[in-house]
Structure formats: structure tokens, C-alpha cells
């Protein structure tokens, strides 16, 4: 069931736009797009596959990064369905370690640990006779046909998995949530794309497809701004869409307790439902949404605090991520590591203060990930070009003491569980008192700063 939960027009690369009328891409479509792009640009020849990065240390004396790598251990890459991966096992084949040096280091690993998701232990789960399969370690051989499935969670992962499991022939599917999330039915096809293709009769396709991409970026930006300023309007629109998908007001009232979070839209991410697929499954009685807490796992199911028992052959803990900069890679300066929470971001997090020659490709929490990734990559190229024009060996942002506020974190107002856990672990930097040490979560402000903003300003030190 893997798919994008952002529209592919903005999720695709700006230099190679998505050219399909389908707004969302499934796993196979996205893989084909990535492989074709990599082959077209000759990127594949420069990738070291089955290689794990173990550490990165900045050598101040030589002004280079020393990066330790190794060949990924087969046992570490695999896992046994129903069991947690053994993260204590060696990541790499013993003796395969080697070191590279580089002038610049760019982190492109996303924002969470791929080998260590948030995976709570449920009371009594040791007696469960079925399978417990985490989405991050899903085995393609896992069969759901004719089985009772309980998916624990209400975020984007659960919303993606549940309709796919129902379509794969499960006997019953329950989405078990402690707290509802906002679910947004989104059309599978794009009106902007249809409009762009009509314009293609008069203008070059390369121009119109970029217009389609811009319209989707603008739509996402506008809806977020609208939700933050006028949440009642967004809730009314969502309510109307739910009623339509469920088949009437009576059905909506029955499901309302499972669709109404105790917070405003975009306090946490809104989950996209292509074609309202999840609610249509509910309407056809293929899926049930249950809002309750787990009391214990039994031999054959899940007992809730309300006393109800959900039969289960497979439990899927879609319980969230473990947030980590650079995927948890230890980044040190002359062998010393400073916690991420004690640092400050520069230019919306494109760089990190006091870390030389380092860029972090991060996306948006409130929009398509790739839109900001494009901007940061462009900014990195500008800064490296400026450093080379000066014959500088290093460039490092510095946040002066008067700008080092200890107020809002880099993640802003979001209060999702995985963000709160990361803050508690001191993994999330604070924002500075003002630009360029603020993070705006705003594409157009970032576009101005990263594409047109000066790379010669006083807080960016070249040496």
C-alpha cells in the first residue's frame, strides 16, 4: 500500500516534473520515476550501494570531513517478521570499514531512524499467537487474506495501510486509535494538471508542467495558512467532505467521535486520503475505526480499556517515527559531539550553526517534502560556489549570543508524538531570535531566502 501522501507534482524533482494525471504516486510508480531520473542523469554510477555510514567527524586542522563507512551486514539489513530488528547486531561486515575524506558533507537521510521506529511494547503481547508486523519492516511475503487485522495508530502510515489491507482481502480490518487525526479526502486526479494540459496547446509543455507544479505548491501553502488563521472554515470543509464520503449526515454522526481530534487543523499533520479511500471502506463496512486504548494483548486479539476484545491474526503497530537528524549518524567536530538541541539552525535549517561545510536537506512538515529539498540543494550550491570563488576551505554559520533564544524549537508549533519525543531527547534545535536563525515552514519565504538571499552576509563565515 505504499504511496505518496503529498501530490506528486510538488513531491517530484523541480528539474524533472511529474507528468501523470494521477495526483498521488504508488510505490512502483515512485520507484520507476527515481530509477529513470538517476539513470538519465548518470547518478547511479556514483552511488555506493549496501554501504552504511558509521560516523562523520570534522577535522579542523585539515578542514575536511572524515567519514567512516562499511559494507552493510546482511543480518542487519534483514528482520524476522513479528520481531523487532536486532539493532545491537553489527551494522557492517567486520573488517569492511573504510574512510573517505570530503570538503563538504550533505545530509540527505530524511528526519527519522530507519532501523529504530517508535515501537511500544503492548501489555501481554508475549502471549499473542499471531504476527506483529511493523510497517517500517513489512515483509512482502506477509499475507493478510482472510485474516483479522488490527492497525494501531491514526497517522499517515495507518491511513495509508488500512485501505490497502482491506483491498487485499482481509477478513476484518480495525484502525485502532487513541486520538483521531484530521483526515482530508483529496481527489485522485488533478484539476491543475488538466488545466495545464489545455494550456499546452498554446504553450510549451515544459512551461505548463512547471505551472502545474507551482499551482500545487501554492494550493498547499494557501490551505495551511487558511487552517492556521481560520480553522473553523477548514473544519467545515472537512466535515462536508466526510459526509459526502460516508453517504450522509447520519453516517457522519456515527463516525464523528472517530474523526474529531482535540486540537485544531495543522497542530499536527493532516492525513491525505486519495479519493476518500479510507472513509469509503468504512462506508462499505470493510473497515472499522475504533477510538480506545489497549488494556492488553491476548492470545488471539487486543483487549481494550472499554472491555471490548478485537480479534486479530496480525497486529500492525503504525505508532510513529523516531526523529533523528541525519538518520542518527554521529556528527562530531574534532571528535566532540554537541547535542542537536544545543545548536541553532541557519536559513531555515539548510545549515547548522558551528558545523562547518555541512548542509542538511530537509523538507516541510506542512507541505511536500521535496519543495524545500530543492531550495536547500540550490542554496548549498550557491554557498559552495561562493566559497570556491574566495578559495575558502570552510564556511560556517555563527549565531551570536544575542540571537540565541531558548524559545520555540525548530519544529515550530507542531505537537505530534514523534516531535515531542525528540524534543524530550534534546534532538531538536531551538530557533534563534530572528532571521537568519528562524525556521518559517513557508515555501515562499524560504524561496526568497535560499534562492535570492545573500550568501555573503555577516553570520556566514568563510575562511
Secondary structure as GFF3:
##gff-version 3
##sequence-region A 1 463
A	DSSP	alpha_helix	8	11	.	.	.	ID=ss1
A	DSSP	alpha_helix	27	41	.	.	.	ID=ss2
A	DSSP	three_ten_helix	44	46	.	.	.	ID=ss3
A	DSSP	beta_strand	51	59	.	.	.	ID=ss4
A	DSSP	beta_strand	64	71	.	.	.	ID=ss5
A	DSSP	alpha_helix	74	77	.	.	.	ID=ss6
A	DSSP	beta_strand	98	102	.	.	.	ID=ss7
A	DSSP	beta_strand	105	107	.	.	.	ID=ss8
A	DSSP	three_ten_helix	125	127	.	.	.	ID=ss9
A	DSSP	beta_strand	131	132	.	.	.	ID=ss10
A	DSSP	three_ten_helix	135	137	.	.	.	ID=ss11
A	DSSP	beta_strand	148	152	.	.	.	ID=ss12
A	DSSP	alpha_helix	156	167	.	.	.	ID=ss13
A	DSSP	beta_strand	172	177	.	.	.	ID=ss14
A	DSSP	beta_strand	183	186	.	.	.	ID=ss15
A	DSSP	alpha_helix	191	199	.	.	.	ID=ss16
A	DSSP	alpha_helix	205	229	.	.	.	ID=ss17
A	DSSP	alpha_helix	231	246	.	.	.	ID=ss18
A	DSSP	alpha_helix	249	259	.	.	.	ID=ss19
A	DSSP	beta_strand	271	274	.	.	.	ID=ss20
A	DSSP	alpha_helix	277	283	.	.	.	ID=ss21
A	DSSP	beta_strand	287	291	.	.	.	ID=ss22
A	DSSP	beta_strand	294	297	.	.	.	ID=ss23
A	DSSP	beta_strand	301	304	.	.	.	ID=ss24
A	DSSP	beta_strand	309	311	.	.	.	ID=ss25
A	DSSP	beta_strand	314	317	.	.	.	ID=ss26
A	DSSP	three_ten_helix	325	328	.	.	.	ID=ss27
A	DSSP	beta_strand	330	333	.	.	.	ID=ss28
A	DSSP	three_ten_helix	340	342	.	.	.	ID=ss29
A	DSSP	beta_strand	345	346	.	.	.	ID=ss30
A	DSSP	beta_strand	351	352	.	.	.	ID=ss31
A	DSSP	beta_strand	358	360	.	.	.	ID=ss32
A	DSSP	alpha_helix	369	389	.	.	.	ID=ss33
A	DSSP	beta_strand	395	397	.	.	.	ID=ss34
A	DSSP	three_ten_helix	401	403	.	.	.	ID=ss35
A	DSSP	alpha_helix	417	424	.	.	.	ID=ss36
A	DSSP	alpha_helix	443	447	.	.	.	ID=ss37
A	DSSP	pi_helix	448	452	.	.	.	ID=ss38
A	DSSP	beta_strand	460	462	.	.	.	ID=ss39
###
